[in-house]
Amino acid sequence: MRTLQELTRPNIWKLKPYSSARDEYKGATASVFLDANENPYNLPHNRYPDPMQHELKAVLAPIKHVRPEQIFLGNGSDEAIDLLFRAFCEPGTDNVVAIDPTYGMYQVCADVNNVAYRKVLLDEQFQFTADSLLAAADAHTKLIFLCSPNNPTGNDLSHTQIEILLNRFDGLVVVDEAYIDFSSLPSFAGMLDRYPNLIVLQTFSKAWGCAAIRLGMAFASPEIIGILSKIKYPYNVNQLTQQQALDMLSRYEEINEWVQTLKAEREVLMRQVEALPCVLRVFASDANFFLARVDDASRIYTYLVDRGIIVRNRHSVSLCGNCLRITIGNPFENSQLMEALKNYRS
Ligand SMILES: *Cc1c(COP(=O)(O)O)cnc(C)c1O
């Protein structure tokens, strides 16, 4: 197996990170802060936030069943995705492998960083085999991107195949679990101690109802977290976001209720949509959205837009011809969608 040093870009491995005033002073007892050129007025917004988000990680760790040193927090999961490319993939030389279709940001970050992006088409059940991804990989493949439940297809990927990949791929496996709270399968975060090459991504943007605060999580070995932490912007998660996240974590019960409600609404809405004459097929979902194949996705999309209802047209995406991706809303929003679709004539 390649070591973490062999997987990391040499300049990143050698990098001495920027040391902020708040990094250098870590004691708890000081009350006079004259080290960071801050303004002493305008509390509480005058102080730089904790660059390593210690308090937030301490509260998050037991909830996610990981240790604080296995957590990286970023400006959305998108920051973690970009940092993974910058840490491990040499532009113009290295490549990554990903399932297709999946979340669009992996390809965008690959393109930004000039890293070849190798897509492997899912099968008709939107599943993959470890063998097909391994066949696409070579000595320059540093990362494999999986997303489970997958976006835009909505289904859990086979955990058996993910484990085969973790055992056999000589590189890092990223499992994006943005929708894990809506799935009945467990998170791979519980497998970190078994698989040193595993990176799990989660986010506050979906089940936690906090897309506005921009907070994403990566769970991995302390060594991988250390690499991401040393190349991030020093104050990448602002104070307002850290505070709001702590507030949300104290309302854990409420989030569970949202998730239960959304899962129940998902089953109701999927059955109603499936019964519409313009709908050919509704695909099974383990997320807070589902994919529906219709007779004319672009026409129905425009029809709904004209009525102020926005869904996602996925017609141009691999395996998703004439498919709309529909997010589960509240009961009123869902009934507005159904009323419009019942009045639609093909
Ligand atoms: C929505 C989503 C995210 C969340 O990204 P943030 O930057 O944390 O808002 C990540 N991955 C997938 C697959 C998503 O669909």
PDBQT file of the ligand as one rigid body, heavy atoms in Angstrom, charges set to zero:
ROOT
HETATM    1  C1  LIG A 401     -25.894  19.249  -1.097  1.00  0.00    +0.000 C 
HETATM    2  C2  LIG A 401     -24.702  18.374  -1.199  1.00  0.00    +0.000 A 
HETATM    3  C3  LIG A 401     -23.542  18.663  -0.485  1.00  0.00    +0.000 A 
HETATM    4  C4  LIG A 401     -23.496  19.844   0.430  1.00  0.00    +0.000 C 
HETATM    5  O1  LIG A 401     -22.549  20.750   0.107  1.00  0.00    +0.000 OA
HETATM    6  P1  LIG A 401     -22.318  21.973   1.119  1.00  0.00    +0.000 P 
HETATM    7  O2  LIG A 401     -21.186  22.676   0.470  1.00  0.00    +0.000 OA
HETATM    8  O3  LIG A 401     -21.967  21.377   2.448  1.00  0.00    +0.000 OA
HETATM    9  O4  LIG A 401     -23.587  22.765   1.174  1.00  0.00    +0.000 OA
HETATM   10  C5  LIG A 401     -22.464  17.812  -0.568  1.00  0.00    +0.000 A 
HETATM   11  N1  LIG A 401     -22.523  16.703  -1.326  1.00  0.00    +0.000 NA
HETATM   12  C6  LIG A 401     -23.620  16.377  -2.016  1.00  0.00    +0.000 A 
HETATM   13  C7  LIG A 401     -23.671  15.126  -2.783  1.00  0.00    +0.000 C 
HETATM   14  C8  LIG A 401     -24.742  17.214  -1.987  1.00  0.00    +0.000 A 
HETATM   15  O5  LIG A 401     -25.828  16.888  -2.697  1.00  0.00    +0.000 OA
ENDROOT
TORSDOF 0
